[in-house]
Amino acid sequence: MEINIDQRSGFCFGVINAIKVAEEQLQQHGNLYCLGDIVHNNKEVERLKEMGLEVISHQEFEQLKNARVLIRAHGEPPSTYELARQNNIGIIDASCPVVLKLQNKVRTGYEEVNREQGQVVIFGKEGHAEVNGLIGQTGNDAIVVGNNFENLDTIDFSKPIVLYSQTTQNKEDYENLIALIKQKIKEQNCNPQNNFKAHKTICGQVSNRGPHLASFSQNHDVVIFVSGKKSSNGKYLYGICRDNNPRTHFISEAEELQAQWFEDCSKVGVCGATSTPMWLMEEVAEKIKQFRL
């Protein structure tokens, strides 16, 4: 049985950088606080915890003083940095450069549209760490529209609208939202189209994985998709794999593999999310070999 690991799966560069920074800090100091899970993958979080990384919540962060805290790739709102300043907390900032660039865009866009009594709309998962960081750039004044276009009716289509997307969102869904907003504006006939601006803010490294995994899935009898259950990107990419190959299985660790999945199978593909470490996919591939020696 042939087993192939997708070499384009695994950590995006933002996550790679955050983990590298964490490892360097842990080797130097032996321990480090991290505000939220450094990556949405339990196995990788456990590995770093064994090295001395302590994950804390925002509630715990508020009580912390005179400590060192890592900001993960998802980024944080301005209020986090202000609280750190007040409590003498040393920030090790591993925010993804793409996310930081988007935060700056949202902040500037909000300042501009606010002068016209307009609105900033963010397409993303409400409550997601990156989205919280983006909302914070607007003083928590932005409207968040999710994948099912919830909260769309809270937009005032008679006023200027500036739209941004969470960097890891589905590109097609974002394009559908743009078309829907344009349609609403046209139907109400109260806001010229040039008062609606949609920015392309989905990370190219993430969005390009969809078409690649569609092809990868089609070229294998069975696909094992490895991802943490908390990963939004994982759920999205798994859906693409499953749509292109019904024999796609979602697992978070090698122990979840089942022998019957590989019956009448000669070619297996192992792939994962942007939050899935390569070492975990390799571990899964080794486990699969035990089913067909």
Long-range contacts (C-beta under 8 A, 24 or more apart in sequence): 1-262, 1-265, 1-266, 1-267, 1-268, 1-288, 1-289, 1-291, 1-292, 2-266, 2-267, 2-268, 3-268, 3-270, 3-285, 3-288, 3-289, 4-220, 4-267, 4-268, 4-269, 4-270, 5-270, 5-271, 5-278, 5-281, 5-282, 5-285, 6-212, 6-213, 6-216, 6-269, 6-270, 6-271, 6-272, 6-281, 8-209, 8-212, 9-209, 9-213, 9-271, 9-272, 9-273, 9-276, 9-278, 9-281, 10-272, 10-274, 10-276, 10-277, 10-278, 10-281, 11-39, 11-274, 11-275, 11-276, 11-277, 11-278, 12-96, 12-203, 12-205, 12-206, 12-274, 13-96, 13-205, 14-73, 14-96, 14-97, 14-98, 14-99, 15-39, 15-73, 15-96, 15-274, 15-275, 17-73, 17-94, 17-96, 18-70, 18-72, 18-73, 18-94, 18-96, 19-44, 19-48, 21-70, 21-92, 21-94, 22-48, 22-53, 22-70, 22-94, 23-48, 23-51, 25-68, 25-70, 25-92, 26-51, 26-52, 26-53, 29-68, 32-68, 32-69, 32-70, 32-92, 33-61, 33-64, 33-67, 33-68, 33-69, 33-70, 34-69, 34-70, 34-72, 35-61, 35-69, 35-70, 35-71, 35-72, 35-76, 35-80, 36-72, 36-74, 36-129, 37-72, 37-230, 38-70, 38-72, 38-73, 39-72, 39-73, 39-228, 39-275, 40-228, 40-230, 40-231, 40-232, 40-233, 40-234, 40-273, 40-275, 41-227, 41-228, 41-231, 41-252, 41-273, 41-275, 41-276, 41-277, 41-280, 42-228, 42-229, 42-252, 42-253, 43-228, 43-252, 43-253, 43-277, 43-280, 44-275, 44-277, 44-280, 61-89, 64-89, 65-89, 68-92, 70-94, 71-95, 72-129, 73-99, 74-99, 74-128, 74-129, 74-130, 74-133, 75-99, 75-100, 75-103, 75-129, 75-130, 75-133, 75-134, 76-129, 76-132, 76-133, 76-136, 77-132, 77-133, 77-135, 77-136, 77-137, 78-136, 78-137, 79-136, 80-136, 95-133, 96-167, 98-167, 98-203, 99-130, 99-133, 99-167, 102-134, 102-164, 102-167, 102-201, 103-133, 103-134, 103-137, 104-137, 105-164, 105-199, 105-201, 106-134, 106-137, 106-138, 106-142, 106-164, 107-137, 107-138, 109-162, 109-164, 109-197, 109-199, 110-137, 110-138, 110-139, 110-141, 110-142, 110-162, 112-162, 113-160, 113-161, 113-162, 114-141, 116-159, 116-160, 117-159, 117-160, 118-159, 118-160, 118-161, 118-162, 118-195, 119-143, 119-155, 119-156, 119-159, 119-160, 119-161, 119-162, 120-162, 120-163, 120-164, 121-145, 121-155, 121-161, 121-162, 121-163, 121-164, 121-181, 122-163, 122-164, 122-165, 122-166, 123-163, 123-164, 123-165, 123-166, 123-169, 123-173, 123-174, 123-177, 124-165, 124-166, 124-169, 125-166, 125-232, 126-151, 128-166, 128-232, 130-166, 130-167, 130-168, 131-166, 134-164, 134-166, 145-177, 147-173, 149-177, 149-180, 152-180, 152-181, 152-184, 155-181, 155-184, 157-181, 157-184, 157-185, 157-188, 157-190, 157-191, 158-188, 158-190, 158-191, 159-191, 159-195, 160-191, 160-195, 160-196, 161-191, 161-195, 161-196, 161-197, 162-197, 162-199, 163-196, 163-197, 163-198, 163-199, 164-199, 164-201, 165-199, 165-200, 165-201, 165-202, 166-201, 166-202, 167-201, 167-202, 167-203, 167-206, 168-202, 168-203, 168-206, 168-232, 168-233, 168-236, 168-274, 169-202, 170-210, 170-236, 171-202, 171-207, 171-210, 174-202, 205-274, 206-233, 206-274, 209-237, 209-274, 210-236, 210-237, 210-240, 213-237, 213-240, 213-241, 213-244, 213-271, 214-240, 214-241, 214-243, 214-244, 215-244, 216-241, 216-269, 216-271, 217-241, 217-242, 217-244, 217-245, 217-248, 217-269, 217-271, 218-244, 218-245, 219-267, 219-269, 220-245, 220-267, 220-268, 220-269, 221-247, 221-264, 221-265, 221-266, 221-267, 221-268, 222-247, 222-248, 222-249, 222-261, 222-262, 222-265, 222-267, 222-268, 222-269, 223-247, 223-248, 223-249, 223-268, 223-269, 223-270, 223-271, 224-248, 224-249, 224-251, 224-257, 224-261, 224-268, 224-269, 224-270, 224-271, 224-284, 224-288, 225-249, 225-250, 225-251, 225-271, 225-272, 225-273, 226-251, 226-252, 226-270, 226-271, 226-272, 226-273, 226-276, 226-280, 226-281, 226-284, 227-252, 227-272, 227-273, 227-275, 227-276, 228-252, 228-273, 228-275, 228-276, 231-273, 231-274, 231-275, 231-276, 233-273, 233-274, 233-275, 234-272, 234-273, 234-275, 234-276, 237-271, 237-272, 237-273, 238-273, 241-271, 251-284, 253-280, 253-284, 254-280, 254-283, 254-284, 254-286, 254-287, 255-287, 257-284, 257-287, 257-288, 257-291, 259-291, 262-288, 262-291, 262-292
